[in-house]
């Protein structure tokens, strides 16, 4: 029935393209020849109206097919979202939700985190909603369906839900982060409401005129939104929901992409000891401008996400996986010194762990961990969660 309706609507559009009304009073036959006068304005309006109605019907049916789950947009975003919703059938005394980009995606093995906590007597289910290159708005498209699925469970109130959010200098201070071209992923989450929020957040997070790259990103977002609104972008990657292949929340990089010298690791560890734990720690206090720039990421991304978190989440922590990027470390320090932000804060054990990653075997590049590095960091994170998150046995 759905296929017939879609085909019928497309036929209506085609009919509108070739529609030419014939008024008997405006045609005459002379010696077998037919003479037709040009279209009147009313005829042109009829043509445009029929075409518009057909196009609107097509867009409505395409949107209906996606909203009801008959079709799905085959991107890594939807594949991960679908996988997490399937996993939401599992039960545990404690639920941990990992919200992040590539740092979290490469640094934490969710299954290993579950096992590490289970070895210490805790029943835990980890939902790893992390995706490389996913800004806050794309991640909201993953998290809202997951939290909605959890909300449907009658026994969800018996679980303690811990929400871990990656605090990152790029994602938290630049709303259009990773919006660089009109690709499938950008189109997938560029709904009119989401895009309006992104543009509003961008313009409210800075008191200065937008830079050229920011204006270009804004223009790219508007183009993607138009493609998505028409439905034509989604049709290119449309599949049945049952045919979506799972995308893992932990997806390691198998080889080292860029060497990480020991001096780079020591520089990061020394910086943490001096500027976060040592006598220069006060220099990391957040400025009013910094608070303004990251405030949008706390409450401007998605109203449904904020509402679901307020209803379901028992405790939320911000965290930063191991990295040698001093900009991100400096940002995390400043972010966590704001009393409103609750963090799994950097401590001496974190510094010692960083120094322990003294070989390229622990890294895929200076920002991201390898499989070996993820194993070590995941074990460290398990103990940190036990210390601060109040897991229940």
NUTI-18952 format. One record per residue: residue in one letter; x, y, z of N, C-alpha, C in turn. Coordinates in steps of 0.001 Angstrom, whole numbers. Layout:
// NUTI-18952
 aa     n.u     n.v     n.w    ca.u    ca.v    ca.w     c.u     c.v     c.w
  a       X       Y       Z       X       Y       Z       X       Y       Z
...
// end
This chain:
// NUTI-18952
 aa     n.u     n.v     n.w    ca.u    ca.v    ca.w     c.u     c.v     c.w
  x     829   -1203       0       0       0       0     870    1263       0
  x    1915    1248     829    2797    2409     908    3492    2650    -425
  x    3957    1555   -1057    4646    1697   -2342    3710    2257   -3402
  x    2455    1785   -3395    1476    2276   -4361    1218    3768   -4160
  x    1121    4178   -2885     870    5587   -2587    2026    6466   -3045
  x    3257    5987   -2816    4428    6762   -3238    4475    6879   -4751
  x    4266    5763   -5444    4272    5791   -6905    3172    6700   -7444
  x    2016    6644   -6802     917    7500   -7232    1243    8968   -7074
  x    1921    9297   -5988    2278   10693   -5756    3304   11181   -6772
  x    4285   10311   -7085    5265   10682   -8099    4579   10860   -9454
  x    3593   10013   -9737    2848   10154  -10984    2120   11492  -11023
  x    1634   11931   -9857     944   13211   -9774    1890   14366  -10080
  x    3132   14246   -9571    4127   15273   -9863    4422   15324  -11359
  x    4621   14144  -11951    4904   14090  -13388    3739   14664  -14191
  x    2520   14301  -13781    1340   14823  -14447    1310   16336  -14365
  x    1675   16863  -13207    1710   18313  -13042    2708   18967  -13976
  x    3850   18271  -14218    4875   18826  -15104    4369   18973  -16540
  x    3520   18040  -16981    3078   18032  -18374    1635   18494  -18548
  x    1050   18914  -17444    -368   19295  -17503    -564   20524  -18387
  x   -1466   20405  -19344   -1833   21550  -20184   -3352   21506  -20396
  x   -4128   22363  -19727   -5581   22336  -19899   -5983   22756  -21309
  x   -7012   22109  -21858   -7498   22433  -23200   -8909   22964  -23078
  x   -9097   24167  -23466  -10407   24805  -23432  -10995   24742  -24835
  x  -12124   24064  -24973  -12724   23881  -26288  -13023   25206  -26960
  x  -13325   26226  -26168  -13667   27512  -26770  -12434   28218  -27322
  x  -11234   27738  -26907  -10019   28409  -27343   -9310   27646  -28447
  x   -9945   26602  -28987   -9335   25838  -30075  -10261   25814  -31272
  x   -9687   25895  -32436  -10470   25837  -33673   -9771   24911  -34654
  x  -10567   24260  -35460  -10018   23345  -36461  -10177   23956  -37836
  x   -9098   24095  -38596   -9117   24619  -39942   -8350   23660  -40847
  x   -9096   23019  -41740   -8483   22104  -42709   -7678   21009  -42011
  x   -8217   20515  -40885   -7539   19421  -40179   -6432   19875  -39269
  x   -6176   21160  -39210   -5125   21673  -38340   -5747   22225  -37063
  x   -5025   22039  -35947   -5509   22520  -34655   -4664   23705  -34214
  x   -5316   24771  -33859   -4631   25963  -33390   -4958   26172  -31925
  x   -3935   26231  -31050   -4150   26403  -29610   -3508   27714  -29160
  x   -4260   28478  -28443   -3742   29759  -27968   -2881   29529  -26734
  x   -2013   30482  -26374   -1164   30331  -25182   -1997   30179  -23911
  x   -1325   29590  -22872   -1989   29377  -21590   -2385   30699  -20953
  x   -3552   30709  -20335   -3958   31845  -19523   -3286   31774  -18155
  x   -3334   32866  -17421   -2750   32898  -16079   -3410   31881  -15161
  x   -4741   31694  -15312   -5450   30745  -14465   -4989   29317  -14728
  x   -4672   29035  -16004   -4166   27704  -16336   -2802   27464  -15705
  x   -1961   28483  -15753    -642   28370  -15145    -745   28147  -13646
  x   -1666   28819  -12993   -1871   28631  -11560   -2341   27217  -11256
  x   -3226   26689  -12124   -3669   25306  -11937   -2488   24336  -12031
  x   -1630   24580  -13014    -441   23743  -13200     468   23795  -11970
  x     749   24998  -11484    1616   25145  -10316     999   24528   -9074
  x    -308   24689   -8909    -985   24127   -7749    -929   22610   -7771
  x   -1183   22012   -8935   -1147   20554   -9041     248   20018   -8771
  x    1243   20701   -9333    2626   20279   -9090    2986   20383   -7612
  x    2613   21488   -6962    2916   21700   -5543    2238   20652   -4668
  x     980   20350   -4989     263   19331   -4216     913   17963   -4369
  x    1320   17643   -5573    1985   16356   -5796    3307   16267   -5052
  x    4089   17360   -5118    5377   17378   -4415    5175   17272   -2907
  x    4188   18006   -2367    3892   17957    -931    3465   16550    -515
  x    2678   15898   -1375    2238   14537   -1073    3420   13584   -1028
  x    4354   13739   -1966    5556   12892   -1981    6381   13072    -709
  x    6616   14335    -356    7422   14623     834    6730   14073    2088
  x    5416   14226    2163    4673   13744    3330    4754   12234    3451
  x    4637   11550    2330    4692   10091    2362    6093    9586    2700
  x    7109   10270    2163    8486    9896    2502    8718   10084    4004
  x    8296   11227    4535    8447   11500    5964    7682   10480    6803
  x    6482   10133    6355    5672    9142    7062    6381    7788    7094
  x    6973    7404    5965    7665    6116    5898    8825    6065    6874
  x    9544    7185    7025   10665    7210    7959   10183    7297    9406
  x    9168    8103    9663    8698    8304   11040    8076    7041   11623
  x    7468    6226   10786    6830    4992   11277    7789    3812   11315
  x    9017    4018   10843    9994    2947   10907    9997    2011    9714
  x    9136    2255    8711    9169    1419    7520   10514    1564    6789
  x   11025    2793    6764   12312    3066    6156   13219    3738    7172
  x   14516    3593    6974   15473    4257    7843   16625    4773    7003
  x   17262    5811    7513   18369    6437    6799   19642    5678    7148
  x   20294    5085    6165   21394    4162    6401   22725    4899    6598
  x   22864    5545    7756   24126    6183    8127   24617    5545    9423
  x   25882    5809    9767   26417    5252   11015   25623    5760   12214
  x   25086    6979   12118   24291    7534   13215   23072    6659   13495
  x   22307    6355   12466   21103    5550   12648   21425    4095   12947
  x   22531    3615   12399   22917    2223   12696   23270    2064   14168
  x   24013    3037   14716   24349    2991   16137   23090    3180   16983
  x   22237    4131   16601   21003    4375   17344   20128    3126   17385
  x   19992    2464   16248   19171    1245   16170   19742     152   17065
  x   21067       5   17040   21713   -1011   17868   21473    -747   19353
  x   21588     501   19773   21378     840   21177   19938     588   21614
  x   18994     871   20728   17594     615   21062   17327    -878   21235
  x   17995   -1708   20421   17854   -3152   20579   18453   -3608   21909
  x   19572   -3009   22286   20234   -3378   23531   19440   -2922   24750
  x   18529   -1966   24566   17761   -1431   25693   16831   -2457   26319
  x   16759   -3643   25717   15946   -4707   26306   16653   -5356   27496
  x   17960   -5149   27599   18730   -5747   28697   18441   -5016   30010
  x   18591   -5733   31108   18377   -5137   32428   19648   -5241   33264
  x   19810   -4298   34188   20955   -4304   35097   20632   -3382   36262
  x   21310   -3603   37363   21119   -2768   38546   21618   -1351   38299
  x   22685   -1249   37487   23261      52   37157   23342     195   35645
  x   23024    1371   35142   23114    1669   33717   24070    2846   33536
  x   25041    2667   32641   25996    3730   32327   25825    4113   30867
  x   25595    5394   30608   25449    5903   29250   26658    6774   28928
  x   27365    6431   27853   28557    7162   27439   28213    8057   26253
  x   28282    9355   26472   27950   10351   25458   29245   11038   25039
  x   29676   10834   23773   30936   11443   23368   31211   11329   21887
  x   32353   11899   21502   32820   11840   20126   33901   10789   19976
  x   34913   11102   19169   35937   10104   18856   36819    9765   20059
  x   37043   10729   20971   37852   10419   22148   37236    9257   22920
  x   35947    9369   23210   35238    8316   23939   35134    7051   23099
  x   34888    7216   21815   34691    6085   20910   35923    5204   20840
  x   37100    5818   20902   38354    5060   20798   38938    4654   22151
  x   38544    5359   23225   39219    5152   24514   38500    4197   25446
  x   37211    3918   25203   36440    3104   26144   35810    1929   25412
  x   36108     740   25901   35456    -474   25411   34303    -771   26367
  x   33072    -495   25923   31912    -633   26802   31752   -2026   27381
  x   31999   -3053   26573   31864   -4428   27059   32921   -4730   28122
  x   34139   -4237   27908   35198   -4436   28907   34882   -3681   30194
  x   34253   -2494   30063   33866   -1725   31243   32825   -2495   32049
  x   31863   -3088   31356   30860   -3926   32036   31541   -5058   32787
  x   32481   -5737   32109   33143   -6895   32711   34007   -6488   33884
  x   34713   -5364   33747   35578   -4896   34836   34760   -4599   36092
  x   33599   -3968   35915   32736   -3656   37054   32065   -4922   37593
  x   31731   -5852   36702   31141   -7114   37143   32133   -7904   38000
  x   33413   -7841   37655   34445   -8541   38431   34555   -7993   39845
  x   34048   -6767   40042   34075   -6163   41375   32701   -6208   42047
  x   31805   -7014   41470   30527   -7295   42119   29367   -6406   41718
  x   29494   -5646   40626   28428   -4732   40220   27731   -5243   38960
  x   26411   -5176   38982   25615   -5491   37794   25452   -4213   36983
  x   26038   -4175   35785   26094   -2941   35000   25793   -3234   33531
  x   25034   -2349   32909   24843   -2335   31462   25365   -1010   30936
  x   26277   -1067   29966   26866     139   29391   26291     367   27992
  x   25770    1562   27771   25312    1975   26449   26311    2996   25910
  x   27059    2585   24904   28123    3434   24384   27617    4230   23195
  x   27045    5398   23479   26458    6259   22446   27485    7256   21934
  x   28667    6768   21593   29742    7638   21114   29955    7401   19630
  x   30321    8469   18931   30498    8371   17483   31542    9391   17044
  x   32570    8966   16302   33596    9915   15855   32999   11047   15021
  x   33411   12260   15326   32973   13406   14543   31549   13846   14790
  x   30884   13295   15812   29479   13636   16068   29397   14824   17018
  x   28833   15935   16545   28650   17069   17444   27438   16807   18354
  x   27114   17756   19216   26060   17536   20208   24707   17263   19567
  x   24457   17870   18418   23144   17719   17786   22994   16346   17152
  x   24069   15844   16573   24014   14489   16022   23907   13468   17142
  x   24616   13704   18231   24543   12775   19361   23156   12774   19997
  x   22473   13924   19955   21102   13970   20473   20193   13050   19676
  x   20455   12915   18360   19665   12026   17530   19884   10565   17910
  x   20989   10277   18567   21271    8922   19046   20687    8717   20436
  x   20821    9731   21279   20476    9584   22694   18981    9637   22976
  x   18242   10477   22250   16801   10596   22506   16077    9270   22293
  x   16303    8551   21165   15638    7242   21013   16043    6234   22085
  x   17321    6249   22491   17776    5329   23525   17072    5598   24849
  x   17077    6857   25283   16442    7200   26550   14930    6976   26490
  x   14329    7234   25331   12893    6986   25175   12588    5495   25312
  x   13457    4670   24748   13274    3223   24839   13424    2760   26289
  x   14403    3321   26998   14582    2966   28409   13388    3417   29241
  x   12835    4571   28899   11695    5102   29658   10479    4178   29576
  x   10357    3423   28496    9220    2523   28313    9258    1329   29261
  x   10425    1023   29798   10556    -153   30660    9911     108   32017
  x    9138    -842   32468    8462    -688   33770    9438    -749   34934
  x   10566   -1444   34738   11506   -1647   35841   12673    -662   35813
  x   12591     390   34975   13725    1285   34848   13988    2047   36144
  x   12961    2249   36954   13152    2952   38222   13984    2178   39222
  x   14164     882   38966   14975      65   39866   16459     135   39534
  x   16808     773   38428   18202     897   38011   18728    2289   38319
  x   20002    2346   38666   20669    3633   38860   21321    4001   37525
  x   20917    5149   36964   21415    5552   35650   22487    6632   35818
  x   23662    6339   35293   24808    7248   35372   25140    7708   33958
  x   25169    9000   33771   25368    9588   32445   26752   10223   32408
  x   27622    9720   31542   28968   10266   31403   29066   11024   30085
  x   29375   12302   30170   29411   13174   28992   30827   13673   28751
  x   31320   13433   27551   32653   13904   27178   32640   15426   27037
  x   33481   16104   27818   33632   17559   27717   34821   17841   26804
  x   34550   18484   25674   35563   18649   24631   35555   20102   24157
  x   36733   20667   23997   36830   22094   23676   36165   22447   22355
  x   36201   21552   21396   35585   21842   20109   34074   21733   20151
  x   33568   20574   20584   32128   20335   20588   31385   21292   21521
  x   31996   21621   22660   31299   22424   23669   31300   23915   23375
  x   32197   24376   22538   32297   25819   22309   31985   26226   20872
  x   31794   25254   20003   31524   25546   18595   30333   24701   18147
  x   29128   25265   18169   27922   24487   17843   27938   23826   16472
  x   28631   24429   15494   28661   23854   14152   29909   23006   13910
  x   30482   22509   14989   31676   21663   14896   31384   20450   14012
  x   32290   20173   13082   32205   19045   12140   31183   19263   11019
  x   30557   20444   10945   29692   20745    9797   30594   21373    8724
  x   31114   20518    7851   32085   20989    6861   31601   20840    5425
  x   30757   19834    5179   30208   19660    3845   28835   18995    3961
  x   28109   18996    2857   26761   18421    2867   26888   16911    2657
  x   27243   16199    3721   27360   14745    3620   26140   14065    4233
  x   26081   12750    4110   24897   12006    4557   24620   12196    6043
  x   25667   12245    6863   25464   12367    8309   24899   13734    8672
  x   25404   14788    8046   24895   16127    8337   23438   16246    7901
  x   23123   15705    6731   21741   15737    6253   20823   15003    7219
  x   21311   13898    7767   20459   13039    8595   19935   13746    9839
  x   20721   14646   10446   20253   15287   11684   19881   16756   11479
  x   19891   17216   10232   19596   18626    9966   18105   18840    9738
  x   17337   18634   10760   15918   18975   10682   15774   20480   10903
  x   14669   21084   10486   14518   22536   10683   14707   22973   12132
  x   14154   22219   13077   14278   22607   14484   15712   22478   14958
  x   16356   21338   14642   17735   21134   15053   18651   22191   14456
  x   18478   22492   13191   19338   23480   12535   19108   24877   13110
  x   17862   25194   13403   17569   26486   14031   18282   26587   15372
  x   18279   25497   16136   18969   25501   17434   20477   25678   17242
  x   21034   25019   16230   22478   25132   15999   22871   26556   15635
  x   22114   27154   14741   22433   28520   14319   22223   29505   15467
  x   21156   29318   16218   20899   30181   17371   22022   30045   18400
  x   22455   28790   18638   23538   28562   19597   24837   29201   19113
  x   25113   29086   17813   26330   29678   17279   26340   31192   17469
  x   25238   31828   17177   25189   33290   17256   25140   33786   18701
  x   24680   32935   19618   24613   33357   21015   25893   33025   21780
  x   26752   32177   21197   27956   31760   21924   29143   32682   21672
  x   28968   33673   20820   30053   34618   20574   29481   36025   20462
  x   30197   36990   21009   29762   38384   20949   30352   39103   19742
  x   31182   38374   18952   31826   38966   17789   31132   38504   16511
  x   31347   39210   15397   30784   38764   14113   31294   37377   13747
  x   30471   36611   13045   30881   35273   12644   32072   35345   11700
  x   32990   34407   11857   34140   34334   10970   33720   33710    9639
  x   34605   33762    8646   34297   33184    7339   34006   31682    7429
  x   34827   30890    8165   34504   29466    8294   33166   29215    8989
  x   32833   30046    9969   31547   29880   10661   30381   30175    9713
  x   30529   31217    8910   29478   31542    7936   29332   30424    6900
  x   30463   29851    6494   30417   28761    5514   29728   27530    6110
  x   30040   27231    7391   29396   26099    8064   27896   26336    8201
  x   27508   27562    8502   26092   27902    8621   25379   27715    7286
  x   26026   28142    6197   25451   27972    4861   25326   26491    4505
  x   26341   25706    4855   26303   24260    4610   25151   23613    5351
  x   24946   24034    6583   23855   23475    7387   22499   23790    6769
  x   22336   25002    6275   21069   25392    5663   20796   24577    4397
  x   21840   24321    3615   21677   23490    2420   21266   22071    2804
  x   21926   21504    3818   21596   20152    4261   20171   20083    4791
  x   19747   21146    5484   18385   21185    6023   17355   21179    4901
  x   17639   21944    3834   16727   21972    2699   16614   20612    2025
  x   17755   19944    1854   17751   18606    1253   16954   17635    2115
  x   17162   17728    3419   16449   16834    4342   14954   17133    4346
  x   14591   18412    4308   13175   18785    4344   12429   18281    3114
  x   13115   18247    1980   12493   17745     761   12430   16219     716
  x   13200   15571    1579   13159   14110    1619   14060   13435     610
  x   14647   14198    -314   15412   13572   -1385   16754   13022    -900
  x   17328   13635     137   18587   13127     655   18430   11760    1301
  x   17340   11595    2026   17127   10335    2731   16842    9180    1776
  x   16236    9470     638   15906    8396    -287   17145    7704    -835
  x   18247    8449    -956   19449    7860   -1516   20006    6754    -629
  x   19848    6889     677   20378    5914    1621   19272    5167    2359
  x   18095    5114    1775   16958    4502    2464   17059    2976    2478
  x   16830    2376    3645   16756     930    3793   15639     603    4772
  x   15205    -639    4761   14257   -1071    5784   14958   -1088    7139
  x   14209    -790    8180   14800    -748    9518   15475   -2068    9873
  x   14855   -3183    9463   15409   -4496    9784   16742   -4756    9082
  x   17029   -3979    8029   18262   -4193    7269   19417   -3322    7742
  x   19195   -2493    8750   20290   -1682    9297   21316   -2586    9973
  x   22556   -2459    9574   23610   -3250   10202   24100   -2533   11458
  x   24398   -3281   12524   24828   -2626   13768   26163   -1914   13600
  x   26311    -819   14302   27581     -93   14328   28055     -56   15770
  x   29254    -532   16056   29701    -655   17451   29989     686   18101
  x   29651     785   19383   29973    1987   20136   31442    2097   20445
  x   32141     955   20430   33601     975   20554   34161     404   19257
  x   34918    1215   18549   35415     820   17235   36869    1266   17133
  x   37802     447   17587   39205     884   17679   39870    1037   16324
  x   40913    1869   16301   41774    2004   15134   42884     965   15284
  x   43029     121   14287   43920   -1026   14418   45401    -666   14353
  x   45745     438   13681   47163     744   13505   47476    2160   13981
  x   48747    2391   14229   49189    3712   14654   49232    4642   13444
  x   48470    5740   13514   48381    6658   12383   49428    7767   12452
  x   49868    8085   13667   50862    9140   13832   51639    8871   15110
  x   52962    8865   15045   53763    8571   16238   53513    9570   17363
  x   53614    9059   18594   53456    9904   19771   54746    9801   20592
  x   55644   10780   20455   56927   10716   21177   56732   10761   22686
  x   57677   10183   23419   57627   10198   24884   57611   11628   25415
  x   58277   12543   24706   58328   13938   25155   56935   14572   25110
  x   56112   14182   24154   54749   14712   24053   53905   14253   25230
  x   54075   12987   25614   53337   12447   26753   53780   13128   28044
  x   55079   13297   28209   55600   13934   29421   55152   15393   29502
  x   55085   16063   28375   54634   17456   28357   53194   17555   28845
  x   52340   16619   28407   50941   16631   28844   50839   16342   30332
  x   51597   15365   30822   51558   15010   32244   52061   16158   33103
  x   53141   16797   32677   53702   17930   33418   52721   19094   33450
  x   52060   19347   32332   51067   20413   32267   49952   20162   33279
  x   49475   18911   33352   48405   18585   34302   48867   18790   35736
  x   50059   18346   36047   50566   18504   37415   50711   19972   37786
  x   51131   20793   36837   51379   22207   37133   50092   23035   37118
  x   49263   22843   36088   48127   23732   35884   46813   23196   36441
  x   46753   21937   36793   45518   21378   37331   45679   20961   38788
  x   46803   20327   39099   46991   19810   40450   47989   20635   41266
  x   48815   21433   40596   49902   22115   41282   49627   23561   41620
  x   50689   24330   41841   50558   25724   42308   49925   26669   41285
  x   49929   26297   40011   49352   27173   38988   47908   26829   38669
  x   47280   25998   39502   45926   25527   39205   44924   26673   39117
  x   45141   27738   39851   44186   28853   39856   44055   29509   38493
  x   45082   29341   37644   45027   29961   36326   43968   29315   35437
  x   43454   28182   35860   42444   27494   35067   41026   27916   35377
  x   40844   28919   36235   39490   29352   36583   38777   29861   35335
  x   37500   29488   35152   36788   29871   33922   36460   31355   33887
  x   36554   31937   32714   36175   33331   32528   34688   33412   32202
  x   34132   34612   32270   32724   34803   31933   32471   34451   30465
  x   33439   34775   29607   33288   34458   28186   33296   32949   27965
  x   34178   32239   28703   34223   30781   28569   32901   30161   28991
  x   32332   30657   30082   31047   30126   30545   29961   30350   29504
  x   30003   31525   28870   29007   31828   27848   29153   30877   26668
  x   30379   30547   26278   30612   29731   25097   30227   28279   25309
  x   30365   27768   26517   29987   26363   26688   28575   26185   27250
  x   27937   27290   27658   26599   27184   28243   25594   26597   27258
  x   25744   26911   25955   24777   26425   24968   24733   24906   24941
  x   25872   24257   25160   25926   22797   25056   25238   22118   26228
  x   24941   22867   27281   24300   22278   28444   22778   22228   28324
  x   22188   23212   27646   20726   23264   27653   20102   23691   26326
  x   20893   23858   25274   20344   24367   24019   20320   23340   22892
  x   20701   22116   23168   20836   21129   22103   19495   20527   21730
  x   18788   19992   22717   17544   19285   22428   16646   19300   23650
  x   15475   19900   23526   14524   19905   24643   14104   18498   25039
  x   13802   17593   24069   13459   16215   24470   14583   15529   25228
  x   15841   15762   24815   16966   15143   25510   17065   15667   26936
  x   16944   16975   27112   17006   17551   28454   15894   16998   29345
  x   14708   16870   28782   13574   16370   29552   13772   14912   29955
  x   14226   14089   29025   14456   12679   29327   15563   12509   30363
  x   16612   13293   30242   17699   13208   31215   17214   13592   32610
  x   16400   14639   32691   15898   15071   34004   14997   14010   34640
  x   14309   13235   33807   13391   12222   34315   14090   10909   34677
  x   15168   10582   33957   15754    9249   34083   17113    9213   34765
  x   17957   10215   34503   19351   10146   34943   19466   10488   36424
  x   20162    9621   37162   20377    9852   38590   21576   10752   38853
  x   22639   10584   38078   23820   11427   38263   24523   11576   36913
  x   25001   12797   36623   25709   13072   35374   27097   13612   35684
  x   28088   13026   35020   29465   13479   35162   30026   13846   33796
  x   30853   14895   33776   31643   15218   32594   33016   14569   32756
  x   33599   14140   31647   34904   13497   31737   35692   13762   30461
  x   36990   13507   30507   37865   13652   29353   38756   12418   29263
  x   38582   11586   28229   39485   10442   28047   40930   10899   27866
  x   41860    9996   28084   43286   10305   27976   43610   10887   26602
  x   44326   12014   26604   44783   12650   25377   46033   13469   25695
  x   46812   13776   24679   47958   14667   24880   47659   16072   24348
  x   46442   16325   23942   46056   17623   23397   45922   18633   24536
  x   46875   19544   24642   46896   20502   25758   45699   21440   25723
  x   45215   21783   24531   44042   22654   24431   42834   22002   25101
  x   42629   20705   24832   41488   20012   25421   41667   19810   26922
  x   42896   19538   27349   43166   19381   28784   42935   20701   29506
  x   43414   21798   28930   43224   23122   29529   41735   23465   29606
  x   41018   23168   28545   39581   23437   28534   38865   22622   29606
  x   39191   21342   29695   38525   20492   30678   38778   20993   32095
  x   39995   21439   32359   40316   21990   33674   39442   23205   33975
  x   39355   24121   33021   38546   25321   33212   37067   24972   33357
  x   36588   24058   32507   35186   23652   32549   34814   23086   33919
  x   35671   22260   34445   35360   21577   35707   35530   22479   36919
  x   36186   23616   36752   36305   24559   37870   35067   25429   38014
  x   34162   25339   37062   32854   25959   37201   32032   25071   38133
  x   31571   25610   39227   30897   24814   40254   29623   24149   39754
  x   29065   24640   38663   27846   24047   38126   28103   22742   37381
  x   29347   22479   37037   29683   21303   36236   30296   20217   37112
  x   29676   19060   37126   30155   17934   37913   31037   17057   37035
  x   32245   16779   37484   33223   16097   36634   33860   14896   37319
  x   34250   13918   36481   35232   12917   36903   36582   13600   36697
  x   37013   14342   37707   38100   15295   37537   39454   14597   37398
  x   40371   15281   36720   41743   14789   36589   42412   14799   37960
  x   43025   13678   38322   43754   13596   39594   45136   13004   39334
  x   45880   12762   40404   47244   12271   40244   47272   10893   39587
  x   46252   10078   39854   46205    8757   39223   46038    8885   37707
  x   45278    9902   37282   45102   10173   35857   46445   10573   35236
  x   47196   11403   35947   48508   11831   35461   49451   10635   35356
  x   49446    9794   36368   50319    8614   36353   49942    7665   35225
  x   48639    7529   34978   48194    6678   33878   48681    7244   32554
  x   48604    8555   32383   49086    9184   31147   50564    8911   30955
  x   51338    9047   32015   52780    8787   31913   53044    7313   31580
  x   52145    6439   32012   52321    5020   31733   52120    4661   30271
  x   51466    5565   29525   51269    5309   28091   52507    5786   27332
  x   53648    5178   27640   54945    5660   27169   55435    4947   25917
  x   54503    4339   25192   54865    3641   23971   53813    3905   22903
  x   54246    3853   21644   53301    4016   20543   52218    2953   20547
  x   52470    1843   21228   51476     767   21277   50179    1223   21949
  x   50253    2277   22759   49070    2770   23477   48271    3784   22666
  x   48804    4212   21524   48198    5323   20799   47939    4977   19337
  x   46893    5559   18792   46712    5546   17344   47169    6875   16751
  x   47084    7934   17561   47608    9257   17220   47634   10051   18526
  x   48168   11282   18552   48280   12019   19820   46963   12280   20543
  x   45846   12180   19862   44549   12454   20481   43768   11197   20857
  x   44073   10072   20235   43239    8884   20376   44053    7658   20770
  x   43448    6820   21603   44119    5634   22109   43962    4447   21172
  x   44902    3533   21267   44841    2263   20548   44055    1254   21381
  x   43993      13   20921   43298   -1029   21681   43960   -1224   23042
  x   45298   -1268   23071   46014   -1441   24339   45754    -262   25270
  x   45775     953   24726   45502    2129   25546   44085    2124   26079
  x   43129    1708   25262   41733    1649   25694   41539     636   26813
  x   42241    -478   26750   42145   -1477   27825   42571    -878   29159
  x   43704    -166   29148   44214     431   30383   43294    1535   30880
  x   42845    2407   29972   41987    3507   30394   40630    3005   30875
  x   40083    1998   30233   38792    1456   30645   38856     901   32062
  x   39935     199   32383   40095    -312   33753   40201     833   34746
  x   40949    1877   34403   41082    3042   35278   39726    3701   35477
  x   38958    3851   34378   37661    4506   34447   36689    3717   35323
  x   36763    2394   35281   35876    1567   36105   36063    1893   37586
  x   37296    2009   38028   37562    2336   39431   37155    3774   39760
  x   37327    4674   38795   36933    6067   39005   35417    6159   39179
  x   34672    5395   38382   33211    5389   38487   32771    4834   39840
  x   33420    3778   40279   33095    3204   41588   33314    4231   42695
  x   34397    4989   42593   34736    5979   43622   33744    7138   43665
  x   33265    7587   42486   32501    8831   42446   31019    8695   42128
  x   30627    7614   41438   29259    7549   40923   28280    6820   41826
  x   28762    6165   42853   27852    5492   43768   27068    4350   43169
  x   27781    3401   42555   27138    2226   41979   26454    1404   43066
  x   25367     743   42683   24622     -92   43623   24877   -1570   43338
  x   25008   -2341   44391   25201   -3797   44226   23874   -4510   44422
// end
